[in-house]
Amino acid sequence: MIDLRIRTADPADAEEVLAFWKEAAEGTSITDDVDGVTRLVRRDPQALILAESDGLLVGTVIAGYDGWRCSLYRLAVLPSHRRQGVGTALLDAAERRFLAVGGRRGDAMVLEENERGRRAWAAAGYVREDHWRRWVKPFGPA
């Protein structure tokens, strides 16, 4: 495992996080812009968790809690830093956050075609539930 600094993001991190996701994350989202990231951080300052190594952003996870559900998004690790404990450290931080607020179960959003991501979530103890389907409706331009 490499030397990591785990911290929560602040609004000033938005552009760096977006650039990181273009390199390290699978897929895109309607909220992948500076406004979307800064709004997330301002509404829930503990939600966006970053992993840094020697000042370099090497991993992210969004650990959102709405008072009811613990939702995990954007678990991403820089390709050059994969399989070195970054994802595990991020999930440990997210799960500690959820336990501290009384969370009972973490739900991870994983793209169907993201085979690497599905293996990573399974290795972390998460189980796919096929009896659920996500229903979405974008608000505004895509």
Residue pairs with C-beta under 8 A, 6 or more apart in sequence:
1 84
1 85
1 89
2 53
2 58
2 81
2 84
2 85
2 86
3 53
3 54
4 51
4 52
4 53
4 58
4 85
4 86
4 89
5 51
5 52
5 53
6 49
6 50
6 51
6 52
6 89
6 90
6 93
7 49
7 50
7 52
8 41
8 45
8 46
8 47
8 48
8 49
8 50
9 17
9 37
9 41
9 48
9 49
9 50
9 60
10 41
10 45
11 37
11 38
11 41
11 42
13 37
13 41
13 48
13 50
14 34
14 37
14 38
14 41
15 34
16 57
17 37
17 48
17 50
17 57
17 60
18 32
18 33
18 34
18 37
20 57
20 60
20 76
20 78
21 28
21 32
21 60
21 74
21 76
23 78
23 79
24 59
24 60
24 76
24 77
24 78
24 79
25 60
25 74
25 76
26 76
26 111
26 113
26 114
26 116
26 117
27 111
27 114
29 36
30 36
30 138
30 142
31 37
31 40
37 48
40 47
40 48
40 62
40 64
41 47
41 48
44 64
44 65
46 63
46 65
46 97
47 62
47 63
47 64
47 65
48 60
48 61
48 62
49 60
49 61
49 62
49 63
49 90
49 93
49 94
49 97
50 57
50 59
50 60
51 57
51 58
51 59
51 60
51 77
51 86
51 89
51 90
52 58
53 81
53 86
56 78
57 78
58 77
58 78
58 81
58 86
59 75
59 76
59 77
59 78
59 81
59 86
59 87
59 89
59 90
60 74
60 75
60 76
60 90
61 72
61 73
61 74
61 75
61 76
61 87
61 90
61 91
61 93
61 94
62 71
62 72
62 73
62 74
63 70
63 71
63 72
63 93
63 94
63 97
63 98
64 70
64 71
64 72
64 73
65 71
65 97
65 98
65 101
65 103
69 105
69 107
70 98
70 103
70 104
70 105
70 106
70 107
71 106
71 107
71 108
71 109
72 91
72 94
72 106
72 107
72 108
72 109
73 108
73 109
75 87
75 90
75 91
75 108
75 117
75 120
75 121
77 86
77 87
77 90
78 86
87 120
87 124
88 124
91 124
94 106
95 106
97 103
98 106
106 126
108 121
108 126
109 134
110 117
110 118
110 121
110 128
111 117
118 128
122 128
